[in-house]
Amino acid sequence: MLPGRTVTALDDPVVWPEDAVEVGRIVDAWGIKGGFKVHPFSSNPQALFSSRRWFLQPAEARSPRTAALPALLRITEAREQGDVVVASAQEVPDRTAAEQLKGARVFVSRASFPTAEKDEYYWVDLIGLTVVNRNGTALGTVADLMDTGAHSVLRVSYEGVGAKGEATQGERLIPFVSAYVDSVDIPARRIVVDWDTDYE
């Protein structure tokens, strides 16, 4: 199922937002009253708190949707608890229902995200941006980010040439800190860094 497609859950048509972004995964039930735990895909789970409408997909993108997995959860409560977010929803009345959500992928509309502070960025907005160094040399594109606890790290993917002339896929790990990142231009889809091509 693709964002923007209409699906049916609980006999109500649910239209996915065109800008749906995956922000976490349901990992387990919590308590006996239908609570469930969500592992957020960012150290700052504000995207999960930004909307009371969470859209679900099965754990595997191609897996069929079961009747136990609603397409939409209308969130009644969500709060941080350690490394997870604990939430409740109208569609999840008890622990049995919550257990059936385990593994589900959670999406919210990008438009509902709160505005980032100056010099702060959502990971989803950085993925796909071109990374260049101060000399204007292209270093690759942001494939993903990693959270080390102290700071985030850009995982930059680039195409190279092997010893026998074959195409290879390389990777650079660049700390996303001001010591290495000069500027981020979201509209231009470009990040300028203080990083040499022979650094990995």
N, C-alpha and C positions, 0 to 999 in steps of 0.2 A: 504494500500500500504506500502511496506517495503523498506527501503533504499537498493539501488542496483537494484531495479526493474525498468524496462523501462516503461515510461508513455508517453502520447502524449499531447502536449500543443501547440496550434497555428500551428498545422500540422507538428511540428518538434519533433523528438524523444528526450526525455530528460532522461538521465540516472542519477539516484540518486547516489551520492557517498556512498560507503560502510560505511564511517565514518561520515555520516550526524548527526549533533547535533542540537537539538532544542534550539534556542537562544532568541526567542521573539515571540510576537504576534501582529498582526496588529489590532489597536484599533479604528481607524477612518480615514476619509479622512482629508486632510489638503489643504486649499486654493482651487483655481478653476482650476488649471492646471494639476491635476492628482497626486499631492503630497499625501502622507499618513503617518500616525503616527504609530510607532512601540513601544510597551512596551518591553524593554529588560529584560531578566531574570537575569541580574547581574547589580550591581551598576556601573560596568565598562563595557560599551557596545562595547569594542574594537572588540569582535568577529563579530559584525555586520559590522564593518568597514573593516574587514580583507579580505572580498571577495565581488566581484561585481556580484556574482551569488547567489541569494537567492532562495531556494526551498520551495514550499508552500504545506501545507496539509490543509484540511478543519478543522474547529474549533474542531469538534469531529472526532476522528481517524476513526470511522466506517461510517462516513457520506459520501455519494457519492460526487464525484467531479463534479461541474457544469462547464459549458462552460465559465462562468464568472471568474472562478478561475484558472489561469494558473499554471502549475506545476513549472515554472521557471520565476523568475524576473531578468532581466539584469539591475542592478542598475546604474543609471547615476549620482546620487547625494545622499549623506547621511550625516546628521549632527545632533549633539545633540541640543536639545531645551528643557531646563528644565529637566523633568524626562523622556522624550521620545526621540526617534530618528525620525527625519523627513526625508523621502526619496522620491525619484522619480525613475521611471523605464521606460524602453522603451515600455513595454507591457501595461502601464497605461497612456493613453493619456489625460484623463480629470477626473473631480470630480466624474462623474457617475461611471466610471470604478474603481476609488479608493474606492468608497463607497461599491462596491461589494466585496472588499477584506476584509472587516471588520470581525474580528474573526479568520482570517487565521493564522496558525502556521508557523513560519519562521525557516528554517533550513539552516545551512551552513556546509561546509566540515571542519572537525576538522583539517585537514592538512593545511588549510589556516590561522589558528589562528596565530597571531604573537607570537614569543617566549616570555614566561613570564620572568619577571625579577627575580633575586635571591630572594628566600623566598616568591615569589608570585605564585599563583596557580589558574588555571581555576576551577570553581565549578565542571564542568563535570568530571574533572580528579580526584576529591576527592570522588565523589559518588561511593559507593561500597567498599571503602577501609575499612580494618579491623582496629578498634581502640583498643589499649591496654594501660594499665597504666604502670607506672615505675616498678611495680612488675611483669609485664608480664601477668597480668590478662586481659582476653578479655572483653571489655566493649560493643561490638556490631559492627555493620557496619554503615557507613555513608549512611543514607537514603536520605538526602537532606541538604541544607543549607538555612539559613535565614539571611537577611540583616537587622540589627537593626539601621542602619544609622552610628553608631559609629564603628561597626565592624561586621564581619560575625559570625554566630553561627552554629556549626555542630549539626545536628539532628541525633543522633545515636540510631538506633533501635536494640533491643536485645530480645531474647526469655527468658521468665521466667516461674515460676510455681506459680499458685495461691494457695489460702488457702486450697482449696479442691483437690489440686494436678493437677488441669487442666493447660494446656499450656496457657500462656499469652504473650502478646506482650508489652514490655516496651519501654520507650524512655528516652534518656538522652540528655540534651541540654548543649553543651560544647562550650564556647566562643573560637573562632578561633583566639587567640592572643598568643603572646610568653609567657605570664605568665602561660598559661596552656598547650600549645602545645610545646613539646620538639623537635619533628622531624617529617618530612613527607617524606616517601620513596615511590615515585610513582611506580618505577619498582617492589618493593616488595609488593606494595599495602597495606601499613601499616602506621599508624599514632600512635605515642607514646605521651601520655598526662599525665600531673600531675593531676590525678582525681581518687577518690576512688569509689568503687563499690556502696557505699550507698549514693553517691551524685546523684541527679536527675537533 
